[in-house]
Each structure stands twice: as structure tokens, then as C-alpha cells.
Amino acid sequence: MHNFNYSRAASVADAAAKLKASEDPKLLAGGMTLLPTLKNRLAQPSDLIDLAKIDALRGVSVEGKEVVVKAMTQHAVVAASDDARKAIPALAVLAGGIGDPAVRHRGTAGGSIANSDPAADYPAAVLGLDAVVETNERKIAADDFFRGLFETALNPGEIITAVRFKVPDAAHYLKFRHPASGYAVVGVMVARYGSKVRVAVTGAGPCAFRVKEMEAALEKSFAPASVANIKIPAEGLLGDIHCSAEYRAHLVNVYARRCVEALAK
């Protein structure tokens, strides 16, 4: 691990100021990705700015028809939140299935979303639940946020402060879980908003994405048969020692159908 300057931010404004004053800074949330990256010398930041002491970045609440998750809220807190469980049970289930207990008690919602790891669960919730990502500068719609592998719409120095998940009529999340890490080899969230349906996928591609063809079919008839014959192209999907691109494409269809089956009961 290379040398770096470490500091704790007292507020979001303080963190933004420290970012601006540093040569090549990184924000430290839960550190579930950043710390291993530093240990393996895959990043060499000049400064680490720790957000852990900013109480304003913690908490889960319901505001109107939105569940608001502050950026530094740990996955375990979201999973145990009565507000999340009542308003969007699928969100609590998703958070409760992330990684292992150590990851769930250290990893944060904002950190996961900002990192845009292809195997992360939260991006499926952001897209599936038509969320709005709030930062210290603006509000970013879910469909505009994820750009590619570890790439988002965040500008340099921009800090996620909260995520606003829109409460659906119903939603369900399922994933093909990696047996060792617990991360999503493929994860699918299906959410219904009146006559509209959103189908979001994580784990399969370089970043989370929606399946518009499935959404259109389900809006005509919300039944597993509506998506059973929709083929997901393997081109552009991830392939590795755990799962080929072709099998990931197959899994997207399988888990989308299972989500619809659960919601159609």
C-alpha cells in the first residue's frame, strides 16, 4: 500500500472542500472495495477522506412515496429498517442478501452505488425502483447514472448524499448468488408502478441495465409467459471462470420469470 494523507470530514461541505484541495483524492465510505484496491496497489490516491463521522449521511426514512436511504447507511441497517421493510420489502431483502455479514455491517449504500461494481446488488434497486441519486451538487435520475464498468455520471468532487427509491405497487428481487463472495452473478429486480413495469439487471453486464423488451411485454400482460421467449443477447455481457456470457444471458431470463411468478401470485 502506498503512502497517502488521511483525514476525517466533519460535514459534506468539509468533504467537498478537502476533495477540491487534494491532488488525487478518494472518498472512504465502508471501504469494502477501496481498501482491497489499495492493498493490491491498484490505486494510489494522494488523500483518503473518511466520511464516517458525518451523521447527516446516515439513516433510512419514508418521505411521501419515497424511501430515502442516506449514503453512509450500512446494508444491514437498510435490511433491518422497519420503514424499508414496510414500504419496499424487496429493497430490504436485497440489502440483507449483499455479500456476507461483515460486508453488510461495513458496506454502505452510497459507496456501492458510486462504485458501480458490475456484481453489486444496489444498482438493480436504483434502476428497478426508478430512484433519484442526490449529491451535494444535484439530483441524478437512475437511468442517467450508470455509465459502464466502475463508471457513473458523478463528476470529480461530487458526493452522493442520499438515494430516493420510489415506492412501487409491488417489487421482487432475486439473484444467482456467488457461492463464496455472496455477490450477484446475475440479479434481477422487477417492479410495478401502475401500468408501468421496470426490469433491472445487475451482475450480467459491465454495469446495471434495464431490459426494455421485457418491460414492454409485461406491461401488455404481467405473466411469466410474457417474457419466457425473450432472448437476452450474450454479446457485451460478462464472461468469466464462474459463468459464461451465454449462461448469464440465460439467467437473466430465468430470474426475470421467477420475479414475475412471485409477484403474480
C-alpha positions, 0 to 999 in steps of 0.5 A: 500500500502506498503512502497517502494523507488521511483525514476525517470530514466533519460535514459534506461541505468539509468533504467537498472542500478537502476533495477540491484541495487534494491532488488525487483524492478518494472518498472512504465510505465502508471501504469494502472495495477501496481498501482491497484496491489499495492493498493490491496497489491498484490505486494510489490516491494522494488523500483518503477522506473518511466520511464516517463521522458525518451523521447527516449521511446516515439513516433510512426514512419514508418521505411521501412515496419515497424511501430515502436511504442516506449514503453512509447507511450500512446494508444491514441497517437498510435490511433491518429498517422497519420503514424499508421493510414496510414500504419496499420489502424487496429493497430490504431483502436485497440489502440483507442478501449483499455479500456476507455479514461483515460486508453488510455491517461495513458496506454502505449504500452510497459507496456501492452505488458510486462504485458501480461494481458490475456484481453489486446488488444496489444498482438493480434497486436504483434502476428497478425502483426508478430512484433519484441519486442526490449529491451535494451538487444535484439530483441524478435520475437512475437511468442517467447514472450508470455509465459502464464498468466502475463508471457513473455520471458523478463528476470529480468532487461530487458526493452522493448524499442520499438515494430516493427509491420510489415506492412501487405497487409491488417489487421482487428481487432475486439473484444467482448468488456467488457461492463464496463472495455472496455477490450477484452473478446475475440479479434481477429486480422487477417492479410495478408502478401502475401500468408501468413495469421496470426490469433491472439487471445487475451482475450480467453486464459491465454495469446495471441495465434495464431490459426494455423488451421485457418491460414492454411485454409485461406491461401488455400482460404481467405473466411469466409467459410474457417474457419466457421467449425473450432472448437476452443477447450474450454479446457485451455481457460478462464472461468469466471462470464462474459463468459464461456470457451465454449462461448469464444471458440465460439467467437473466431470463430465468430470474426475470420469470421467477420475479414475475411468478412471485409477484403474480401470485 
